[in-house]
Amino acid sequence: MIKIQEIREIIKLIDHSSIDEFSYEAEGTKIKLKKNSLHESSEVIVPQSNYAAPHVVESSTMDATQVTTSPTVKETFANIEVKESVNDESLHKIQSPMVGTFYESSSPDSPAFVQIGDKVSEEGIVCIVEAMKLFNEIEAEVSGEIVEILVKDGQLVEYGQPLFLVKAN
């Protein structure tokens, strides 16, 4: 059975992503989340069990003025910057394979996996993307030199969002 904390984490991830609808069903648990630009809502249905909170329904509604001033909306768009060099066809883009949080190192005390100018191999780890408390090591997929790092440490990233630009060998 899915835990309330896991449900809250899913709601946060969906809220900070461009995903408009999400459904999950397993072992009698059914979760359906829907979101759009002017009207956000999320609904969670958990079957009766021995949990202290057997039924959880979270819902929120925003009007157009709240959407334009909402800090989560502003923060989300501030984190997604389109740069000219991203469109350079001669550079390989290392993209995020999932929605999550980008980390440049394995821990706050460790140095970054890569920096601009570093040489990478196909299997070399360039960063970690954390999704739902799982830390996924992202490989370079190509041998070459890191030309640009397109995201900041701790930034939320979308599926398919370019993370690095690599000048392939």
CYANA upper distance limits for C-alpha pairs under 8 A (distance plus 0.5 A):
  1 MET  CA     27 GLU  CA      7.40
  1 MET  CA     29 THR  CA      7.22
  2 ILE  CA      6 GLU  CA      7.08
  2 ILE  CA      7 ILE  CA      7.70
  2 ILE  CA     29 THR  CA      7.72
  3 LYS  CA      7 ILE  CA      6.95
  4 ILE  CA      8 ARG  CA      6.79
  5 GLN  CA      9 GLU  CA      6.75
  6 GLU  CA     10 ILE  CA      6.74
  6 GLU  CA    132 MET  CA      8.12
  7 ILE  CA     11 ILE  CA      6.74
  7 ILE  CA     44 VAL  CA      8.36
  8 ARG  CA     12 LYS  CA      6.75
  9 GLU  CA     13 LEU  CA      6.75
  9 GLU  CA    132 MET  CA      7.15
 10 ILE  CA     14 ILE  CA      6.66
 10 ILE  CA    132 MET  CA      7.80
 11 ILE  CA     15 ASP  CA      6.47
 11 ILE  CA     33 LEU  CA      8.15
 11 ILE  CA     42 SER  CA      8.01
 12 LYS  CA     16 HIS  CA      6.73
 13 LEU  CA     17 SER  CA      6.75
 13 LEU  CA     99 VAL  CA      8.05
 13 LEU  CA    100 GLY  CA      7.71
 14 ILE  CA     18 SER  CA      7.93
 14 ILE  CA     19 ILE  CA      6.70
 14 ILE  CA     20 ASP  CA      8.33
 14 ILE  CA     22 PHE  CA      8.30
 15 ASP  CA     35 LYS  CA      8.34
 16 HIS  CA     72 THR  CA      7.66
 16 HIS  CA     73 VAL  CA      8.31
 16 HIS  CA     76 THR  CA      6.87
 16 HIS  CA    156 LEU  CA      8.00
 17 SER  CA     76 THR  CA      8.28
 17 SER  CA     99 VAL  CA      7.66
 17 SER  CA    157 VAL  CA      8.41
 17 SER  CA    158 GLU  CA      6.84
 18 SER  CA    158 GLU  CA      7.94
 19 ILE  CA     35 LYS  CA      8.07
 20 ASP  CA     34 LYS  CA      6.15
 20 ASP  CA     35 LYS  CA      5.16
 20 ASP  CA     36 ASN  CA      6.27
 21 GLU  CA     32 LYS  CA      8.00
 21 GLU  CA     33 LEU  CA      6.07
 21 GLU  CA     34 LYS  CA      4.84
 21 GLU  CA     35 LYS  CA      6.59
 22 PHE  CA     31 ILE  CA      8.38
 22 PHE  CA     32 LYS  CA      6.21
 22 PHE  CA     33 LEU  CA      5.48
 22 PHE  CA     34 LYS  CA      6.91
 23 SER  CA     30 LYS  CA      8.05
 23 SER  CA     31 ILE  CA      6.05
 23 SER  CA     32 LYS  CA      4.84
 23 SER  CA     33 LEU  CA      6.78
 24 TYR  CA     29 THR  CA      8.39
 24 TYR  CA     30 LYS  CA      6.24
 24 TYR  CA     31 ILE  CA      5.47
 24 TYR  CA     32 LYS  CA      6.90
 25 GLU  CA     29 THR  CA      6.00
 25 GLU  CA     30 LYS  CA      4.84
 25 GLU  CA     31 ILE  CA      6.74
 26 ALA  CA     30 LYS  CA      7.17
 28 GLY  CA     46 VAL  CA      8.26
 28 GLY  CA     47 PRO  CA      7.21
 29 THR  CA     45 ILE  CA      7.38
 29 THR  CA     46 VAL  CA      5.80
 29 THR  CA     47 PRO  CA      6.80
 30 LYS  CA     44 VAL  CA      7.49
 30 LYS  CA     45 ILE  CA      6.11
 30 LYS  CA     46 VAL  CA      6.88
 31 ILE  CA     43 GLU  CA      7.35
 31 ILE  CA     44 VAL  CA      5.35
 31 ILE  CA     45 ILE  CA      6.36
 31 ILE  CA     46 VAL  CA      8.20
 32 LYS  CA     42 SER  CA      7.49
 32 LYS  CA     43 GLU  CA      6.33
 32 LYS  CA     44 VAL  CA      6.65
 32 LYS  CA     45 ILE  CA      8.44
 33 LEU  CA     41 SER  CA      7.45
 33 LEU  CA     42 SER  CA      5.02
 33 LEU  CA     43 GLU  CA      6.20
 33 LEU  CA     44 VAL  CA      7.88
 34 LYS  CA     40 GLU  CA      7.36
 34 LYS  CA     41 SER  CA      6.28
 34 LYS  CA     42 SER  CA      6.16
 34 LYS  CA     43 GLU  CA      8.37
 35 LYS  CA     39 HIS  CA      7.15
 35 LYS  CA     40 GLU  CA      5.03
 35 LYS  CA     41 SER  CA      6.27
 35 LYS  CA     42 SER  CA      7.75
 36 ASN  CA     40 GLU  CA      6.16
 37 SER  CA     67 VAL  CA      7.99
 38 LEU  CA     62 MET  CA      6.88
 38 LEU  CA     63 ASP  CA      6.55
 38 LEU  CA     64 ALA  CA      6.27
 38 LEU  CA     67 VAL  CA      7.18
 39 HIS  CA     61 THR  CA      6.09
 39 HIS  CA     62 MET  CA      6.18
 39 HIS  CA     63 ASP  CA      7.48
 40 GLU  CA     59 SER  CA      8.20
 40 GLU  CA     60 SER  CA      6.57
 40 GLU  CA     61 THR  CA      6.00
 40 GLU  CA     62 MET  CA      7.15
 41 SER  CA     58 GLU  CA      8.08
 41 SER  CA     59 SER  CA      5.40
 41 SER  CA     60 SER  CA      5.80
 41 SER  CA     61 THR  CA      6.94
 42 SER  CA     57 VAL  CA      8.08
 42 SER  CA     58 GLU  CA      6.31
 42 SER  CA     59 SER  CA      5.70
 42 SER  CA     60 SER  CA      7.86
 43 GLU  CA     56 VAL  CA      8.39
 43 GLU  CA     57 VAL  CA      5.76
 43 GLU  CA     58 GLU  CA      6.15
 43 GLU  CA     59 SER  CA      6.95
 44 VAL  CA     55 HIS  CA      8.38
 44 VAL  CA     56 VAL  CA      6.38
 44 VAL  CA     57 VAL  CA      5.75
 44 VAL  CA     58 GLU  CA      7.42
 45 ILE  CA     55 HIS  CA      6.76
 45 ILE  CA     56 VAL  CA      6.84
 45 ILE  CA     57 VAL  CA      7.35
 46 VAL  CA     54 PRO  CA      6.72
 46 VAL  CA     55 HIS  CA      5.95
 46 VAL  CA     56 VAL  CA      7.31
 47 PRO  CA     54 PRO  CA      7.03
 47 PRO  CA     55 HIS  CA      7.38
 48 GLN  CA     54 PRO  CA      5.74
 48 GLN  CA     55 HIS  CA      7.51
 49 SER  CA     54 PRO  CA      6.43
 50 ASN  CA     54 PRO  CA      7.77
 62 MET  CA     66 GLN  CA      6.27
 62 MET  CA     67 VAL  CA      6.89
 63 ASP  CA     67 VAL  CA      6.96
 64 ALA  CA     68 THR  CA      7.06
 65 THR  CA     69 THR  CA      7.03
 66 GLN  CA     70 SER  CA      6.13
 67 VAL  CA     73 VAL  CA      7.49
 68 THR  CA     73 VAL  CA      7.95
 68 THR  CA     74 LYS  CA      8.22
 69 THR  CA     73 VAL  CA      8.22
 69 THR  CA     74 LYS  CA      7.80
 70 SER  CA     74 LYS  CA      6.89
 71 PRO  CA     75 GLU  CA      6.36
 72 THR  CA     76 THR  CA      6.49
 73 VAL  CA     77 PHE  CA      6.85
 74 LYS  CA     78 ALA  CA      6.51
 75 GLU  CA     79 ASN  CA      6.73
 76 THR  CA     80 ILE  CA      7.30
 76 THR  CA    156 LEU  CA      8.37
 77 PHE  CA     81 GLU  CA      8.14
 79 ASN  CA    151 VAL  CA      8.36
 79 ASN  CA    155 GLN  CA      7.41
 79 ASN  CA    156 LEU  CA      7.95
 82 VAL  CA     86 VAL  CA      7.77
 83 LYS  CA     87 ASN  CA      8.17
 84 GLU  CA     88 ASP  CA      7.94
 86 VAL  CA     93 LYS  CA      8.19
 86 VAL  CA    162 PRO  CA      8.22
 86 VAL  CA    165 LEU  CA      7.75
 90 SER  CA    167 LYS  CA      7.77
 91 LEU  CA    165 LEU  CA      6.43
 91 LEU  CA    166 VAL  CA      6.01
 91 LEU  CA    167 LYS  CA      5.56
 91 LEU  CA    168 ALA  CA      7.32
 92 HIS  CA    142 VAL  CA      8.30
 92 HIS  CA    165 LEU  CA      6.13
 92 HIS  CA    166 VAL  CA      5.51
 92 HIS  CA    167 LYS  CA      6.82
 92 HIS  CA    168 ALA  CA      7.04
 93 LYS  CA    162 PRO  CA      6.26
 93 LYS  CA    163 LEU  CA      7.63
 93 LYS  CA    164 PHE  CA      6.30
 93 LYS  CA    165 LEU  CA      5.32
 93 LYS  CA    166 VAL  CA      6.89
 94 ILE  CA    140 ALA  CA      6.89
 94 ILE  CA    141 GLU  CA      7.88
 94 ILE  CA    162 PRO  CA      6.24
 94 ILE  CA    163 LEU  CA      6.14
 94 ILE  CA    164 PHE  CA      5.64
 94 ILE  CA    165 LEU  CA      6.88
 94 ILE  CA    166 VAL  CA      7.97
 95 GLN  CA    159 TYR  CA      8.22
 95 GLN  CA    160 GLY  CA      5.64
 95 GLN  CA    161 GLN  CA      5.78
 95 GLN  CA    162 PRO  CA      4.70
 95 GLN  CA    163 LEU  CA      5.86
 95 GLN  CA    164 PHE  CA      7.69
 96 SER  CA    129 VAL  CA      8.10
 96 SER  CA    138 ILE  CA      8.38
 96 SER  CA    157 VAL  CA      7.55
 96 SER  CA    158 GLU  CA      7.28
 96 SER  CA    159 TYR  CA      5.96
 96 SER  CA    160 GLY  CA      5.53
 96 SER  CA    161 GLN  CA      5.92
 96 SER  CA    162 PRO  CA      6.86
 96 SER  CA    163 LEU  CA      6.93
 97 PRO  CA    159 TYR  CA      5.97
 97 PRO  CA    160 GLY  CA      6.41
 98 MET  CA    129 VAL  CA      8.20
 98 MET  CA    131 ALA  CA      8.22
 98 MET  CA    157 VAL  CA      8.33
 98 MET  CA    158 GLU  CA      6.88
 98 MET  CA    159 TYR  CA      4.82
 98 MET  CA    160 GLY  CA      7.55
 99 VAL  CA    131 ALA  CA      7.24
 99 VAL  CA    156 LEU  CA      7.97
 99 VAL  CA    157 VAL  CA      6.13
 99 VAL  CA    158 GLU  CA      4.96
 99 VAL  CA    159 TYR  CA      5.39
100 GLY  CA    129 VAL  CA      6.24
100 GLY  CA    130 GLU  CA      5.74
100 GLY  CA    131 ALA  CA      5.08
100 GLY  CA    132 MET  CA      8.26
100 GLY  CA    156 LEU  CA      6.15
100 GLY  CA    157 VAL  CA      6.03
100 GLY  CA    158 GLU  CA      7.29
101 THR  CA    129 VAL  CA      5.81
101 THR  CA    130 GLU  CA      5.55
101 THR  CA    131 ALA  CA      7.13
101 THR  CA    154 GLY  CA      6.31
101 THR  CA    155 GLN  CA      6.10
101 THR  CA    156 LEU  CA      4.93
101 THR  CA    157 VAL  CA      6.41
102 PHE  CA    127 CYS  CA      7.67
102 PHE  CA    128 ILE  CA      6.49
102 PHE  CA    129 VAL  CA      5.18
102 PHE  CA    130 GLU  CA      7.13
102 PHE  CA    151 VAL  CA      8.11
102 PHE  CA    152 LYS  CA      7.87
102 PHE  CA    153 ASP  CA      6.38
102 PHE  CA    154 GLY  CA      5.81
102 PHE  CA    155 GLN  CA      5.96
102 PHE  CA    156 LEU  CA      6.69
102 PHE  CA    157 VAL  CA      6.95
103 TYR  CA    127 CYS  CA      6.41
103 TYR  CA    128 ILE  CA      5.60
103 TYR  CA    129 VAL  CA      6.64
103 TYR  CA    130 GLU  CA      8.13
103 TYR  CA    152 LYS  CA      8.45
103 TYR  CA    153 ASP  CA      5.49
103 TYR  CA    154 GLY  CA      6.04
103 TYR  CA    155 GLN  CA      8.20
104 GLU  CA    112 ALA  CA      5.48
104 GLU  CA    113 PHE  CA      6.53
104 GLU  CA    114 VAL  CA      7.99
104 GLU  CA    126 VAL  CA      7.87
104 GLU  CA    127 CYS  CA      5.41
104 GLU  CA    128 ILE  CA      7.00
104 GLU  CA    152 LYS  CA      8.43
104 GLU  CA    153 ASP  CA      6.09
105 SER  CA    110 SER  CA      6.46
105 SER  CA    111 PRO  CA      6.46
105 SER  CA    112 ALA  CA      4.92
105 SER  CA    113 PHE  CA      5.93
105 SER  CA    127 CYS  CA      6.76
105 SER  CA    128 ILE  CA      7.48
106 SER  CA    110 SER  CA      6.83
106 SER  CA    112 ALA  CA      8.31
106 SER  CA    113 PHE  CA      8.35
106 SER  CA    127 CYS  CA      8.40
106 SER  CA    128 ILE  CA      7.56
112 ALA  CA    127 CYS  CA      8.34
113 PHE  CA    125 ILE  CA      7.20
113 PHE  CA    126 VAL  CA      5.78
113 PHE  CA    127 CYS  CA      6.52
114 VAL  CA    118 ASP  CA      6.59
114 VAL  CA    126 VAL  CA      6.17
114 VAL  CA    127 CYS  CA      8.14
114 VAL  CA    146 ILE  CA      8.11
115 GLN  CA    146 ILE  CA      7.38
115 GLN  CA    149 ILE  CA      8.09
116 ILE  CA    145 GLU  CA      8.30
116 ILE  CA    146 ILE  CA      5.60
116 ILE  CA    147 VAL  CA      5.98
116 ILE  CA    148 GLU  CA      6.32
116 ILE  CA    149 ILE  CA      7.37
117 GLY  CA    145 GLU  CA      6.32
117 GLY  CA    146 ILE  CA      5.73
117 GLY  CA    147 VAL  CA      6.57
118 ASP  CA    145 GLU  CA      6.08
118 ASP  CA    146 ILE  CA      6.03
119 LYS  CA    143 SER  CA      8.00
119 LYS  CA    144 GLY  CA      6.11
119 LYS  CA    145 GLU  CA      4.91
119 LYS  CA    146 ILE  CA      6.95
120 VAL  CA    124 GLY  CA      6.40
120 VAL  CA    126 VAL  CA      8.47
120 VAL  CA    140 ALA  CA      7.21
120 VAL  CA    142 VAL  CA      8.03
120 VAL  CA    143 SER  CA      5.92
120 VAL  CA    144 GLY  CA      5.96
120 VAL  CA    145 GLU  CA      6.54
120 VAL  CA    146 ILE  CA      7.74
121 SER  CA    140 ALA  CA      7.06
121 SER  CA    141 GLU  CA      7.97
121 SER  CA    142 VAL  CA      6.58
121 SER  CA    143 SER  CA      4.67
121 SER  CA    144 GLY  CA      7.13
122 GLU  CA    139 GLU  CA      7.22
122 GLU  CA    140 ALA  CA      5.69
122 GLU  CA    141 GLU  CA      4.82
122 GLU  CA    142 VAL  CA      4.79
122 GLU  CA    143 SER  CA      5.55
123 GLU  CA    139 GLU  CA      5.91
123 GLU  CA    140 ALA  CA      6.69
123 GLU  CA    141 GLU  CA      6.82
123 GLU  CA    142 VAL  CA      8.35
124 GLY  CA    139 GLU  CA      5.82
124 GLY  CA    140 ALA  CA      6.18
124 GLY  CA    141 GLU  CA      8.39
125 ILE  CA    137 GLU  CA      6.75
125 ILE  CA    138 ILE  CA      6.09
125 ILE  CA    139 GLU  CA      4.94
125 ILE  CA    140 ALA  CA      6.77
126 VAL  CA    137 GLU  CA      8.14
126 VAL  CA    138 ILE  CA      6.42
126 VAL  CA    139 GLU  CA      6.25
126 VAL  CA    140 ALA  CA      6.48
127 CYS  CA    137 GLU  CA      6.57
127 CYS  CA    138 ILE  CA      5.94
127 CYS  CA    139 GLU  CA      8.01
128 ILE  CA    135 PHE  CA      6.68
128 ILE  CA    136 ASN  CA      5.85
128 ILE  CA    137 GLU  CA      5.06
128 ILE  CA    138 ILE  CA      6.20
129 VAL  CA    135 PHE  CA      6.44
129 VAL  CA    136 ASN  CA      5.74
129 VAL  CA    137 GLU  CA      7.13
129 VAL  CA    138 ILE  CA      7.57
130 GLU  CA    134 LEU  CA      5.94
130 GLU  CA    135 PHE  CA      4.90
130 GLU  CA    136 ASN  CA      6.48
131 ALA  CA    135 PHE  CA      7.17
131 ALA  CA    136 ASN  CA      8.27
142 VAL  CA    166 VAL  CA      8.45
142 VAL  CA    168 ALA  CA      7.02
143 SER  CA    168 ALA  CA      6.23
143 SER  CA    169 ASN  CA      6.45
144 GLY  CA    166 VAL  CA      6.51
144 GLY  CA    167 LYS  CA      5.89
144 GLY  CA    168 ALA  CA      4.70
144 GLY  CA    169 ASN  CA      5.36
145 GLU  CA    166 VAL  CA      5.86
145 GLU  CA    167 LYS  CA      5.71
145 GLU  CA    168 ALA  CA      7.11
145 GLU  CA    169 ASN  CA      8.27
146 ILE  CA    164 PHE  CA      7.47
146 ILE  CA    165 LEU  CA      6.56
146 ILE  CA    166 VAL  CA      5.08
146 ILE  CA    167 LYS  CA      7.04
147 VAL  CA    164 PHE  CA      8.03
147 VAL  CA    165 LEU  CA      5.95
147 VAL  CA    166 VAL  CA      5.86
147 VAL  CA    167 LYS  CA      6.86
148 GLU  CA    164 PHE  CA      6.19
148 GLU  CA    165 LEU  CA      5.60
148 GLU  CA    166 VAL  CA      7.72
149 ILE  CA    163 LEU  CA      6.72
149 ILE  CA    164 PHE  CA      5.15
149 ILE  CA    165 LEU  CA      7.11
150 LEU  CA    162 PRO  CA      7.36
150 LEU  CA    163 LEU  CA      5.60
150 LEU  CA    164 PHE  CA      6.06
150 LEU  CA    165 LEU  CA      8.07
151 VAL  CA    155 GLN  CA      7.17
151 VAL  CA    163 LEU  CA      6.32
151 VAL  CA    164 PHE  CA      8.32
157 VAL  CA    161 GLN  CA      6.96
